[in-house]
Amino acid sequence: MTAEPTTQFTPESESVVHHILIVDDEPENLDLLASTLRRGNRIFKANSGDEALAILETEDIHMVITDQRMPGISGTQILQILREKYEHIIRILITGYADMKVAVDAINKGQVQRYITKPWDPGDLKSAVAYELKRFDLQESNKRLTRELLRKNEELEAMNAELQRQKDEIERLAMEYKEQKEIAIEMSDKLARSNLELLKAQEEIKLKNVKLEAANKKLERLSITDPLTGFFNKRHLIQILEGEIGRAKRYDLNLSILMIDMDNFKSVNDTWGHPFGDLVIKRVTEKIRRNIRETDYPTRYGGDEFIVILPHTGIERAMYMAKRMHSDIRVSHLTSPDGTLVTPQVSIGVAYYPHPKISNKEQMIAIADEALYKAKEQGRNCIIVAE
């Protein structure tokens, strides 16, 4: 068992150090994953499934990232054991063999939270890990709030029992000592104080319930949105697009989508780093949001690729919005860390329904992707409509 040294850092909320176990039989892969995820985390390394299980017996692990193909226990078998013995631990599978059986086993047997194929992008991996750890922290916070709520309920029940006991005592004293009015008054005051304490406890429980409800809403919001852009994530995109295509087919409505890809974005990350790359992505998404309607759905489809769903929108209106968005992005400028003026550029593929080649969400995305590919072939920084 080996553990990387811990590096403290302060995210937006508070300083948190997570324990991440990475499992791979290739030392260079272990070192690459460790260097990518070391910041803000304590890294544990395992060269095999058996070594990983031994670490889990002695260490408080929050996340396991495992390769699929290893001698002995495979990645999916490790995740299945985690699901049965350590259900709270985040499970991520990395494999270079992205076949259907591996994906099905990872989902059905290991209940994997993430399925990542090789070669993985460090920025995407760090983003995915940060997102899952943030959701993990929120779930743990919810558990703590729930335990606190149960404790307060137990205190309330005990207080009610004490209140009832005191009430019975007052009644007994009233019957036995009718002449002892002073005692009766004293017990009455005691009862009043108990009632005030009971009201205070009830208010505390109401406050805990409000916090728990807010935490649940935040968790639900995080599950469908991309943390960097605030756009809907790819999983929610599929749900939205399926519903909109069904509605368009049922009621004979128009539907369009814009597939937007940032041109030469890899060179931005390679030249000035991922933090500046994130600023460029945010600027582009601000321009996208500014040029769509409240009824449209902006989504992040990939690292620097976006899909905007335009309900009740024909091809003419979709092209107008695409051109306006394209022009707005072209006049946007950012200053890089070394003082270079950077102007983002995008290529846009437009698909629309009704279309002779489109009858479901997969076909609509594929047609838009073909149009985007043609835009890239024609020199980028342009708009192409699906044929």
N, C-alpha and C positions, 0 to 999 in steps of 0.2 A: 504493500500500500504506500502510495506517495501522495503528499498534499502540497499544493502550491502555496506560497506565502500570501497572506491576506493583504489587500490594498484597500484602505478605507476611502470612500468618496461620498459626496453628498448629492443625491438626485434632487428632483423638484420638491419632494415631500420631506424626507428625512433620511439620515444615514442608515443604510441597511446592508449587512454583509450576508450573502446567501452562500450556501454550500452546494457546489455542483460536482457531481461525479461523472467523469467521462470515461467510456469504455471502448477500447480499440486495441487490436493485437499488433498494430503498426506504430512504433514509437514516434515516427515523424508526424503521424496524424494526431497523436496525443499532444505532442508539443505545439502543433499548429492550433488545435482547438483551445488549449490552455492559454496560449498567448492572446488569442482572440477574445476570450471571455474572462481573463484574469482581473480586469479592472472592476473593482467593487465587489468581487466574489472570492471565495476560498475554493480552490480547485483541488479535487481528489482524482487521481489517475488509477486506472485498472487495465491490465493487459489481457484479461480474460473474464468470462462470465463468473467463474468461481471466485476470482479475486474481488470482483465487484460485489458479490453477495457477502463476502467476508467483511468488506468495508461497511456495508449497510447494517451489519450486526452491531458495529461499534460506534458509528458516526451518525450525527443528526443531518441527514442529507435532504435537501429541498428539491433538487432536480437531477435526473439521470439522462445523459445523452450517450447513446450507444450505437456502435456500428452494427450492421446486420450479420455480415459474413465473418465469423470467427471460429477457431477450433473449439470444439466442445459445445458449450451453451451458445445458441444464436442470440441475436439482438431481440427478436420477438419473444423468445423464451424468457429472457431476462425481464422484459416488460410485463409478461404474463405473471411472473412471480411478484413483481412490484405491485401489480394490480390486486393480487390476492393478499399480500402481506403488508404492503406500504401504500395503501390506496391514495394517501394525500400527496405523495411525491409526484412531481411533474415528469411526464414520460415523453422523450423525444427520440425518434429513430432516424439515423443517417445511414444511407446505403447507396452504393453505385449501381445496384441491380433493381431498378424501379419497375419490377413486374407486378402484375395484378395480385398474385398470391401473397407477396410480401406486404403489399398495402392492405389487403383484406385481413391477413393475420395480425398486422400491427394494430388495426382498428378494432377487430372483433376480440382478439385474445389479449392484447396489451392495453386496449383503451388508450392508444397513444394520443397525446395532445397535439403533436407536430410530427409530420413526415417529411424529411428533407433529403433530397437526392444530391449525390456528388456529381460534379464539383460544386460545393456550396460557396456562396458569396459571403465574405466576412460581415459586411454591413447588414445584409438581410438576416444572417444568423444572429448577430448581436441584437437586431431589432426584434426578431422572433423571441429570443431568450428573455429580453427585457420585458416584452409584452406578457409572456407567460409568468414571469416572476412577479410582475405587478398584479396580475390576476390572482396568483397564489397568495400574495400578501393580503389582498382584499378578502379572499376567502377565509384566511386565518383570522383576519380582523372580525369578520362576520361570526366566526365560531366563538371568538372571545366575547363578542356582544351577546351572543345567544346564551353562553354560559353565565354571563353576568345577569341576564334577564331571568334565567332559571333560579339563580341565587336570590335575586330580589323577590321572586315569586315565593320561594321557600320562606324568606324572611317575612313576607306579607302573611303567609299562612300561619307562621308562628305567632305573629303579632295579633292576627285575628283570634287564634286560640287563646292567647294571653288576655285579649280584650274580653272574650267570652267568659274566661275564668274570673276576671275581675268583676264582670257584670253579675255573675252568679254569686260572687262573694258579697257584692253590695246588696243584692236581694236578700241573702241570708242574714246579713247584719241588720237590714231594715226590719226584718221579722223578729229577730231576737233582741234587738236593742232599740226599740222604738223611741225610748226616752233619750238615747244618746245621739242627739241631733248633730253635735259637733263631729262625731265620727262619720255620720252619714254625709255631712257636707265635705269633709276631707276626702272621702272615697269618690264623691261626685266630681270633685276637682281633678282627682287622679284619672277618672274616666275621661274627662274633657281633654286632658293632656294626651291621653292615649289616642283619642280621636284625631287630634291634631297631628300626631306622629303618623297615624294611619293615612291621613290625607296627604302628608308629605311623601310617604312611601309610594302612594298611588301616582303622585305627580312625577316622581322619579322614574317609575315604570313607564309612564306615558312618554317621557323624554327618551328613554332607552328604545321604545318602540319606534319613535320618529327617526332616531339615528339608524336603527336597523333597516327600516324601510328605505331611507336615503342610500344606505350602503348597497342594498339589493338593486335599487334603480341604477346606481353607478356601475355595478357589476354587469347588469344587463346591457347598459350603454357601451361598456368596454368590449363586450363580446361581439358587437356588430360593427364597430368602427375601427379605423386605422389610427393608431396613436399619434403618428407624425402629422398627418394632414387633416384629421377630423372627418375625412370622407368615409363612406361605408366600405367595409372590407370585402374581399373577394367572395367569401362564403355568403354574405348577405346580398351581394350583387346577384349571385345565381338565383337566390330566392325571389328577389325583386323582379328580375328579368323574366323568370318563369311565370310569375303572376301577371306581368304586363302583357306578355305575348298571349297568354290565355285570354285576357280581357280583350285584346285587340282582335283576336280571331272570333271570339264569341259575339262581340258587338260591332264588327266590321269597322274598327278604328285604325288610324295611322299610328305607327310607332317607329322611332328612329334611335340609333345609338351612334355616339362618336367615340372611336378608339384613338386615344392620343398618346403618342410616344415621344419622349424628349430626345432630340438629336444629339449624338456624340456626348451623352451624359457621362459615360464611363471615363472620358478624358477629364471631365470636371473633377470627379472623385480622385483620379490618379494624380492630377496636378495639384489640387488644393485641399484634398482630404474630404472625408465623409461629412464632417460638421458643416463645411461650406456647401457640399452637395445637398445636404438636408435643407439649407437656406434657399438654394435654387429651387428645389422641389416645392417648398412652401410658397415661394413667390409664384410659381406656375399654377399651383392649386388655388391661390388667391385670385389669379386672373380667370381661371376656369369658373370658380364660384361666382365671380362678379358678372359673368356673361351668360348665366343660366337663370332659369326661373325657380320660384319656390317649389313648384310641382315637379321639377326635374331631380334626378338622383345621381350625384357625383360619387364615383367609387374609385378606389385604388386597386387596379387589376394586378399590378406587379411592382417591382422596385421603382421604375420611372415611367410606368405605363398606367393609363387611366381610362376608364370607360364612363361616359355620361349617358344615362338613359333618359330619353325625351318622350314621355307619354303624349299621345294625341298630337303627334308632330309628323307632318309629311316631309318629303325630301327637300322641297324649296325652303321651308322654314328651318330645317336642320342645317342646310348649307349656309343660310344667312347667319345662324348662330355660330357655326364653325368658322366662317370667315371673320366675324367680329372677334371671336375668341383668339384666333390665330394672329390677327393684327394687334390686338392688345398685348399679347405675349411678346411679339417682335419688338415693341417699343419699350419693353421693360429692361432695366439695367441693374446689375449688382456689382459691387466692388469686391474683388477677391482679397484674401489676406496679404498678397504681395502688391496690391494696388491696381491690378489689371481690371479693366471694365469688361464684365461678362454679360452677354446678351443671350438669354435662353431662346432656343428654337425648337419647334415641335413639328412632327408630321401627324396628319389626321386622316383616318379612314372612316368613311361614313357608310353605314348600312341602314336599310329601311324595310319596313313591312307595311303593306303586302309586297312580297318579292317572290318570283317564281322558284327561287332556290331556298327559301326560308319557311320553315314550318315549326321550328322549335328554337330554344335558347342557344343550343350548341351550334346550330347552323348560322344563326344570326351573328354570334361571336366570330365564327370561322370566316364568314363573308366580310365582316368588318376588318378582320386581320389580313385578309387577302388585299383589300383596298389599301390598308396601311403599308403592306409590303410593297405594293406598286408605288406608293408615295416615296418610300425609301429608295427604290430603284431609280426613280426619276430625279434624284438629287436631294431628297429630304426637303424639309421646310416648306411643305405644300399640303394640299387637301385633295384626296381622291375619293370619288363616290363608287360604291360597289356596283359592278355590272351585273 
